[in-house]
Amino acid sequence: TVSEPLLKSFDIGAERMRGSGEDLFTFIADCCKEFIKDEHTSNSAASLGFTFSFPVNQTSISSGTLVHWTKDFTASGVEGADVVSLLNNALKKANLKVQVDALVNDTVGTLLTSSYSDPNCVIGLILGTGTNAAYVEKHANIGKWKQGPFVSQEHIINVEWGNFDADKKVLPRNKIDEQIDAASENVGEQLFEKMISGRYLGEIVRLTVLQLWKE
């Protein structure tokens, strides 16, 4: 039996999105500390699952380096670093007896969660602040894998399709798409994501209405 989860949300804010990585992970650890205090949960040793919604080169269940930021995050000192180590260090400094034992992308987590209720589920899709997809693939079809033999015959592939058509050869683009990209923190990257995801929809609507008004 799965009990109802305890939920609490926190606002990261632009200053942490674009400040130092140390400040960002310290904030996350402080949020964990506040949650434990407010919900009167025990501060005894505990395992933590870390959902990290950015492109990561994941080398084990509990380690992975950030390839590059998306969704206008630019926190310094994180790209190329092990995000699990960064969070574990911040949790330790916050005097929490909590350790990250599992790292997962949100799209992969969505697929895994749905597969518990429907074993036939083979695709996970995110349409939120950003966009991404994951699917189940036979390991014989995965040519990029260089980490050693597979334990099972299938593997979950995190597509990272927010960066689809980086060469601008497939998707139809217009002036507003170019404006959105030019004003972003990662110009020339995540072009598909900037066309459809929640992080950018408000600005797309604003620019569209402004263009219609001028015409």
ChimeraX attribute file (.defattr): number of C-alpha atoms within 10 A of each C-alpha:
attribute: neighborCount
match mode: 1-to-1
recipient: residues
	/A:1	3
	/A:2	4
	/A:3	5
	/A:4	6
	/A:5	6
	/A:6	7
	/A:7	7
	/A:8	11
	/A:9	7
	/A:10	9
	/A:11	7
	/A:12	12
	/A:13	9
	/A:14	12
	/A:15	12
	/A:16	20
	/A:17	18
	/A:18	16
	/A:19	15
	/A:20	16
	/A:21	21
	/A:22	18
	/A:23	17
	/A:24	23
	/A:25	21
	/A:26	22
	/A:27	19
	/A:28	17
	/A:29	23
	/A:30	18
	/A:31	17
	/A:32	17
	/A:33	17
	/A:34	13
	/A:35	17
	/A:36	14
	/A:37	12
	/A:38	10
	/A:39	11
	/A:40	9
	/A:41	9
	/A:42	10
	/A:43	13
	/A:44	9
	/A:45	10
	/A:46	12
	/A:47	12
	/A:48	13
	/A:49	13
	/A:50	18
	/A:51	14
	/A:52	17
	/A:53	19
	/A:54	20
	/A:55	19
	/A:56	24
	/A:57	15
	/A:58	17
	/A:59	11
	/A:60	10
	/A:61	11
	/A:62	18
	/A:63	19
	/A:64	21
	/A:65	18
	/A:66	18
	/A:67	16
	/A:68	16
	/A:69	21
	/A:70	20
	/A:71	22
	/A:72	15
	/A:73	18
	/A:74	20
	/A:75	20
	/A:76	16
	/A:77	12
	/A:78	20
	/A:79	17
	/A:80	13
	/A:81	17
	/A:82	19
	/A:83	23
	/A:84	22
	/A:85	16
	/A:86	17
	/A:87	22
	/A:88	21
	/A:89	17
	/A:90	21
	/A:91	23
	/A:92	14
	/A:93	12
	/A:94	16
	/A:95	13
	/A:96	19
	/A:97	14
	/A:98	19
	/A:99	20
	/A:100	18
	/A:101	15
	/A:102	15
	/A:103	21
	/A:104	20
	/A:105	19
	/A:106	21
	/A:107	27
	/A:108	24
	/A:109	17
	/A:110	17
	/A:111	21
	/A:112	19
	/A:113	13
	/A:114	15
	/A:115	15
	/A:116	10
	/A:117	9
	/A:118	10
	/A:119	9
	/A:120	9
	/A:121	15
	/A:122	15
	/A:123	19
	/A:124	23
	/A:125	15
	/A:126	16
	/A:127	13
	/A:128	12
	/A:129	15
	/A:130	21
	/A:131	24
	/A:132	25
	/A:133	20
	/A:134	24
	/A:135	17
	/A:136	16
	/A:137	15
	/A:138	12
	/A:139	17
	/A:140	11
	/A:141	10
	/A:142	12
	/A:143	7
	/A:144	6
	/A:145	11
	/A:146	7
	/A:147	8
	/A:148	6
	/A:149	8
	/A:150	11
	/A:151	8
	/A:152	8
	/A:153	9
	/A:154	14
	/A:155	16
	/A:156	17
	/A:157	18
	/A:158	18
	/A:159	15
	/A:160	18
	/A:161	15
	/A:162	23
	/A:163	18
	/A:164	17
	/A:165	14
	/A:166	14
	/A:167	11
	/A:168	12
	/A:169	8
	/A:170	9
	/A:171	13
	/A:172	7
	/A:173	13
	/A:174	9
	/A:175	9
	/A:176	17
	/A:177	18
	/A:178	15
	/A:179	13
	/A:180	18
	/A:181	18
	/A:182	12
	/A:183	9
	/A:184	16
	/A:185	15
	/A:186	17
	/A:187	13
	/A:188	14
	/A:189	20
	/A:190	22
	/A:191	24
	/A:192	21
	/A:193	24
	/A:194	25
	/A:195	23
	/A:196	18
	/A:197	19
	/A:198	17
	/A:199	17
	/A:200	20
	/A:201	15
	/A:202	11
	/A:203	14
	/A:204	19
	/A:205	12
	/A:206	11
	/A:207	17
	/A:208	14
	/A:209	12
	/A:210	11
	/A:211	11
	/A:212	8
	/A:213	8
	/A:214	7
	/A:215	6
